[in-house]
Amino acid sequence: MVLFLEHLLLAFVSLACCTTSMTQTSLVLAAHAASTSNFSDHLALMAFKSQVTSDPSRALATWSNQSVPMCQWQGVSCGLKGSRHGRVVALDLGELNLVGTVTPALGNLTYLRLLNLSSNHFHGILPPELDSYFEARNDADWGFLTGLTNSSNMRKLALSSNKLEGVLPNSIGNLSTQMKFLTIKDNKITGPIPEGIGNLINLNELDMGNNMLVSAIPVSLSKLKKLNRLSLSNNALSGPIPVSLGNLTELITLILGTNAISGAIPSSLSNCPLEVLDLSHNNLSGPIPKELFFISTLSKSMNLAHNSLSGPFPSEVGNLKNLNEIDLSNNMISGEIPTSIGECQSLENLRGY
């Protein structure tokens, strides 16, 4: 009996040791799987850091500390569950005065949903001897954008207030169709707006203001049916305002001021539920369409100043009962102010008379 109990005890001890060993092995394998799955993310972030030439606030200091897990680095956020667990889903490094170039390796962050590099000093520069190779220069400046087409989960891309230059590649239209927010304002971007941008059909906001963009506004923008805000101000855009912009039936803010846009204001804009309409400082001509004064949602401002608009001030202005500001200054508007303007109960500023 004693011998039987000894054998039974040995069996339990052996089983316990085996179970403990298997548990430890499982944990090691799980850790190895996790580390393997985000290894490419780690490499991409280190490639990004290697091209940052100045970090005055030492924002990326933790990125070199091996005792600090990648998901705890400043500006880095990782997924918490599912296939995104431990993978980089956001890189938020805005307003840090970082200097350098942007690496195409960011395209390896396949779960990235947000990339915010706004208000830094990122740029695209090639050696002077290559300046004459225009296409090569563009590819070099925007190679990282092409790389980001691998990030099929991207929702927000903010690159405003840097020193990015060159011509936008048409590959911008190959970014994630889940993209909702794209801003590249306040840079030195030249050339036309690529037609491919119309592929980003889920965009809510598009801001390309304060660059050096040229040519006509692409008709493909009318495909962005979910757009709430469109700003292309302070560029050198020319040609007419596409009539098809009237198809943007969720557009609340339209800012096209300070360009060289010509032709008549399309009456189709009355189909948009606009609160802000800024077409100032362009070369627009002809009468102000009466349809604009039936946009009942106009509540903040209608700025048509500094154009070559002519004809009378439409009496339909009385329909804009919620509008705060109208600016028609520096045009060729004739006649008297219509008495119906007294019905504009929220009007605080009227300029141009």
C-alpha positions as CSV (number, residue, x, y, z in Angstrom):
1,M,0.0,0.0,0.0
2,V,2.8,2.4,0.9
3,L,4.6,1.5,-2.3
4,F,1.4,2.2,-4.2
5,L,1.0,5.7,-2.6
6,E,4.7,6.5,-3.4
7,H,4.1,5.7,-7.1
8,L,0.9,7.8,-7.1
9,L,2.7,10.7,-5.6
10,L,5.5,10.5,-8.1
11,A,2.9,10.4,-10.9
12,F,1.2,13.6,-9.6
13,V,4.6,15.4,-9.3
14,S,5.6,14.3,-12.8
15,L,2.2,15.6,-14.2
16,A,2.5,18.9,-12.4
17,C,6.0,19.4,-13.8
18,C,4.9,18.6,-17.2
19,T,1.9,21.0,-17.0
20,T,4.2,23.8,-15.7
21,S,6.6,23.2,-18.5
22,M,3.9,23.2,-21.1
23,T,2.4,26.5,-19.7
24,Q,5.8,28.2,-19.7
25,T,6.4,26.9,-23.3
26,S,3.0,28.3,-24.3
27,L,3.8,31.7,-22.8
28,V,7.2,31.8,-24.5
29,L,5.6,30.9,-27.8
30,A,2.8,33.5,-27.4
31,A,5.4,36.2,-26.5
32,H,7.5,35.1,-29.5
33,A,4.5,35.3,-31.8
34,A,3.6,38.8,-30.5
35,S,7.1,40.0,-30.9
36,T,7.4,38.6,-34.4
37,S,4.1,40.1,-35.4
38,N,5.1,43.7,-34.5
39,F,8.8,43.3,-35.5
40,S,8.0,45.0,-38.8
41,D,6.3,47.9,-37.0
42,H,9.4,48.3,-34.8
43,L,11.7,48.4,-37.8
44,A,9.4,51.0,-39.5
45,L,9.5,53.3,-36.5
46,M,13.2,53.0,-36.2
47,A,13.6,53.8,-39.9
48,F,11.4,56.9,-39.3
49,K,13.5,58.0,-36.4
50,S,16.7,57.5,-38.4
51,Q,15.6,60.2,-40.8
52,V,14.7,62.7,-38.0
53,T,17.7,65.1,-37.9
54,S,16.5,67.3,-35.1
55,D,14.3,66.5,-32.1
56,P,14.6,69.6,-29.9
57,S,12.1,68.4,-27.3
58,R,13.6,64.8,-27.2
59,A,10.2,63.5,-28.1
60,L,11.7,60.4,-29.6
61,A,14.2,59.7,-26.8
62,T,12.2,56.8,-25.5
63,W,12.4,55.2,-28.9
64,S,16.0,54.3,-28.2
65,N,15.4,52.9,-24.7
66,Q,15.2,49.1,-25.0
67,S,13.5,48.9,-21.6
68,V,10.5,50.9,-22.8
69,P,8.1,48.8,-24.9
70,M,7.3,50.1,-28.4
71,C,3.7,50.7,-27.5
72,Q,4.7,53.1,-24.7
73,W,6.9,55.3,-26.9
74,Q,5.8,58.9,-27.2
75,G,3.3,59.4,-29.9
76,V,2.8,55.7,-30.5
77,S,-0.5,53.9,-29.9
78,C,-1.1,50.2,-30.4
79,G,-4.2,48.1,-30.7
80,L,-5.5,46.3,-27.6
81,K,-7.3,43.3,-29.0
82,G,-7.8,41.1,-32.0
83,S,-5.4,41.2,-34.9
84,R,-4.4,44.7,-34.0
85,H,-3.1,43.7,-30.5
86,G,0.4,45.1,-30.1
87,R,0.4,46.6,-33.6
88,V,0.9,50.3,-34.2
89,V,-2.5,51.9,-35.0
90,A,-1.6,55.6,-34.5
91,L,1.5,57.8,-34.8
92,D,0.7,61.2,-33.4
93,L,3.7,63.4,-33.5
94,G,2.2,66.8,-34.3
95,E,3.7,70.2,-33.1
96,L,7.1,68.8,-31.9
97,N,9.3,70.8,-34.2
98,L,10.8,67.6,-35.6
99,V,13.2,68.1,-38.6
100,G,13.9,65.6,-41.3
101,T,12.4,63.6,-44.1
102,V,9.5,61.0,-44.1
103,T,10.5,57.5,-44.8
104,P,8.5,55.2,-47.1
105,A,9.0,52.5,-44.4
106,L,5.9,53.9,-42.7
107,G,3.9,52.0,-45.3
108,N,4.9,48.8,-43.4
109,L,2.6,50.0,-40.5
110,T,-0.2,48.0,-42.0
111,Y,-2.7,48.6,-39.1
112,L,-2.0,52.4,-39.0
113,R,-5.2,54.4,-38.7
114,L,-3.9,57.9,-37.9
115,L,-0.7,59.6,-39.0
116,N,-0.2,63.1,-37.6
117,L,3.0,64.9,-38.5
118,S,1.5,68.4,-38.7
119,S,3.4,71.5,-37.5
120,N,6.9,70.1,-37.8
121,H,9.7,70.7,-40.3
122,F,9.6,67.7,-42.5
123,H,10.8,68.3,-46.1
124,G,11.8,66.6,-49.3
125,I,15.3,67.5,-50.6
126,L,17.6,65.9,-53.1
127,P,21.3,66.8,-53.8
128,P,21.5,69.9,-56.1
129,E,22.9,67.9,-59.0
130,L,19.6,66.0,-59.2
131,D,17.4,69.1,-59.3
132,S,17.0,69.0,-63.0
133,Y,15.4,65.5,-62.8
134,F,12.0,66.7,-62.1
135,E,10.2,63.4,-62.0
136,A,12.9,61.9,-59.8
137,R,12.6,64.8,-57.4
138,N,8.8,64.3,-57.1
139,D,9.2,60.5,-56.5
140,A,11.8,61.2,-53.8
141,D,9.7,63.8,-52.0
142,W,6.5,61.7,-52.0
143,G,7.8,58.2,-51.9
144,F,6.5,57.8,-48.4
145,L,3.0,58.6,-49.6
146,T,3.2,55.8,-52.1
147,G,4.4,53.5,-49.3
148,L,1.4,54.4,-47.2
149,T,-0.9,52.8,-49.7
150,N,-0.1,49.6,-47.8
151,S,-1.9,51.0,-44.7
152,S,-5.4,49.9,-45.6
153,N,-6.7,50.9,-42.2
154,M,-5.6,54.6,-42.5
155,R,-8.4,57.0,-41.4
156,K,-6.5,60.2,-40.8
157,L,-3.4,61.7,-42.5
158,A,-2.2,65.1,-41.2
159,L,0.9,66.6,-42.8
160,S,0.1,70.3,-42.5
161,S,2.6,73.1,-41.6
162,N,5.8,71.4,-42.8
163,K,8.1,72.1,-45.8
164,L,6.9,69.4,-48.1
165,E,7.3,70.2,-51.7
166,G,7.2,68.7,-55.2
167,V,4.1,67.5,-57.1
168,L,1.5,65.3,-55.5
169,P,1.7,61.8,-57.2
170,N,-1.5,60.3,-58.5
171,S,-0.9,57.5,-56.1
172,I,-2.5,59.7,-53.5
173,G,-5.7,58.1,-54.8
174,N,-4.5,54.7,-53.8
175,L,-4.5,55.5,-50.1
176,S,-7.0,53.7,-48.0
177,T,-10.6,54.2,-49.1
178,Q,-11.4,54.3,-45.4
179,M,-9.6,57.7,-45.2
180,K,-11.8,60.3,-43.5
181,F,-9.4,63.2,-42.9
182,L,-6.6,64.4,-45.2
183,T,-4.8,67.7,-44.6
184,I,-1.6,68.8,-46.4
185,K,-2.1,72.6,-46.0
186,D,0.7,75.1,-45.3
187,N,3.4,73.4,-47.3
188,K,5.1,74.1,-50.7
189,I,3.4,71.6,-52.8
190,T,3.2,72.5,-56.6
191,G,1.5,71.1,-59.7
192,P,-2.1,70.1,-60.2
193,I,-4.5,68.3,-57.8
194,P,-4.4,64.7,-58.9
195,E,-7.6,63.3,-60.4
196,G,-7.0,60.1,-58.4
197,I,-7.9,62.0,-55.2
198,G,-11.5,61.3,-56.2
199,N,-11.0,57.6,-55.2
200,L,-11.0,58.6,-51.5
201,I,-14.7,58.3,-51.4
202,N,-15.1,58.3,-47.6
203,L,-13.3,61.6,-47.0
204,N,-15.1,63.9,-44.6
205,E,-12.5,66.7,-44.7
206,L,-9.9,67.7,-47.3
207,D,-7.6,70.6,-46.8
208,M,-4.9,71.5,-49.3
209,G,-4.8,75.2,-48.6
210,N,-1.8,77.5,-48.6
211,N,0.4,75.6,-51.1
212,M,1.3,76.4,-54.7
213,L,-1.2,74.1,-56.5
214,V,-2.0,75.0,-60.1
215,S,-4.4,74.1,-62.9
216,A,-8.2,73.5,-62.6
217,I,-10.1,72.0,-59.7
218,P,-10.5,68.3,-60.7
219,V,-14.0,67.2,-61.5
220,S,-13.2,64.0,-59.6
221,L,-13.7,65.8,-56.3
222,S,-17.4,65.5,-57.0
223,K,-17.1,61.8,-56.2
224,L,-16.4,62.6,-52.6
225,K,-20.1,62.5,-51.6
226,K,-19.3,62.3,-47.8
227,L,-17.2,65.5,-47.8
228,N,-18.1,68.0,-45.1
229,R,-15.3,70.4,-45.6
230,L,-13.2,71.3,-48.7
231,S,-10.5,74.0,-48.5
232,L,-8.2,74.8,-51.5
233,S,-7.6,78.4,-50.6
234,N,-4.3,80.3,-51.1
235,N,-3.1,78.4,-54.2
236,A,-2.8,79.3,-57.9
237,L,-5.8,77.2,-59.1
238,S,-7.4,78.4,-62.3
239,G,-10.3,77.6,-64.6
240,P,-14.0,77.4,-63.5
241,I,-15.6,76.0,-60.4
242,P,-16.8,72.5,-61.5
243,V,-20.6,72.5,-61.7
244,S,-20.5,68.9,-60.3
245,L,-19.4,70.2,-56.9
246,G,-23.1,70.7,-56.4
247,N,-23.3,66.9,-56.0
248,L,-21.6,67.2,-52.7
249,T,-24.8,67.1,-50.7
250,E,-23.1,66.9,-47.3
251,L,-20.7,69.8,-47.9
252,I,-20.9,72.3,-45.1
253,T,-17.7,74.4,-45.7
254,L,-16.4,75.4,-49.1
255,I,-13.3,77.6,-49.1
256,L,-11.8,78.4,-52.5
257,G,-10.5,81.9,-51.8
258,T,-7.3,83.5,-53.1
259,N,-6.8,81.6,-56.3
260,A,-7.2,82.5,-60.0
261,I,-10.5,80.8,-60.5
262,S,-12.6,82.3,-63.3
263,G,-16.0,82.1,-64.9
264,A,-19.4,82.2,-63.3
265,I,-20.4,80.9,-59.9
266,P,-22.3,77.7,-60.6
267,S,-25.9,77.8,-59.3
268,S,-25.6,74.1,-58.5
269,L,-23.8,75.1,-55.3
270,S,-27.2,75.7,-53.8
271,N,-27.6,71.9,-53.6
272,C,-24.9,71.9,-50.8
273,P,-26.0,72.5,-47.2
274,L,-23.3,75.2,-46.8
275,E,-22.7,77.1,-43.7
276,V,-19.5,78.8,-45.0
277,L,-19.0,79.8,-48.6
278,D,-15.7,81.6,-49.4
279,L,-15.0,82.4,-53.1
280,S,-13.1,85.6,-52.5
281,H,-10.0,87.0,-54.2
282,N,-10.5,85.2,-57.5
283,N,-11.5,86.2,-61.1
284,L,-15.1,85.2,-61.0
285,S,-17.5,87.1,-63.2
286,G,-21.2,87.5,-64.1
287,P,-24.1,88.0,-61.7
288,I,-24.4,86.4,-58.3
289,P,-26.7,83.4,-58.8
290,K,-30.1,83.9,-57.0
291,E,-30.0,80.2,-56.0
292,L,-27.2,80.9,-53.5
293,F,-29.7,83.0,-51.5
294,F,-31.9,79.9,-51.0
295,I,-29.2,78.0,-49.1
296,S,-31.1,78.1,-45.8
297,T,-28.2,76.5,-44.0
298,L,-25.9,79.5,-44.7
299,S,-25.3,80.8,-41.2
300,K,-21.6,81.9,-40.8
301,S,-20.4,83.7,-43.9
302,M,-20.8,84.3,-47.6
303,N,-17.6,85.9,-48.9
304,L,-17.5,86.8,-52.6
305,A,-15.2,89.8,-52.2
306,H,-12.5,90.8,-54.7
307,N,-13.9,89.3,-57.9
308,S,-15.5,90.8,-61.0
309,L,-19.1,90.0,-60.2
310,S,-21.7,92.3,-61.7
311,G,-25.4,93.0,-61.7
312,P,-27.7,93.8,-58.9
313,F,-27.7,92.6,-55.3
314,P,-30.4,89.8,-55.5
315,S,-33.5,90.6,-53.5
316,E,-33.6,87.0,-52.4
317,V,-31.0,87.8,-49.8
318,G,-33.9,88.0,-47.3
319,N,-34.1,84.2,-47.3
320,L,-30.8,84.0,-45.4
321,K,-32.3,84.6,-42.0
322,N,-29.5,82.9,-40.1
323,L,-26.5,84.4,-42.0
324,N,-24.0,86.3,-39.9
325,E,-21.8,87.9,-42.6
326,I,-21.9,88.9,-46.2
327,D,-18.9,90.4,-48.1
328,L,-19.4,91.6,-51.6
329,S,-16.7,94.3,-51.6
330,N,-14.4,95.0,-54.6
331,N,-16.8,93.8,-57.2
332,M,-19.1,95.6,-59.7
333,I,-22.4,95.1,-58.0
334,S,-24.8,97.8,-59.0
335,G,-28.1,99.2,-57.6
336,E,-29.4,99.7,-54.1
337,I,-29.3,97.3,-51.2
338,P,-32.6,95.4,-51.4
339,T,-35.0,96.1,-48.5
340,S,-35.5,92.4,-48.0
341,I,-32.1,92.4,-46.2
342,G,-34.0,93.6,-43.2
343,E,-35.3,90.0,-42.9
344,C,-31.7,88.7,-42.3
345,Q,-32.2,88.6,-38.5
346,S,-28.7,87.3,-37.7
347,L,-26.7,89.6,-40.0
348,E,-24.0,91.4,-38.2
349,N,-21.6,92.4,-41.0
350,L,-22.4,93.6,-44.5
351,R,-19.4,94.7,-46.6
352,G,-19.4,96.1,-50.1
353,Y,-21.9,99.0,-49.8
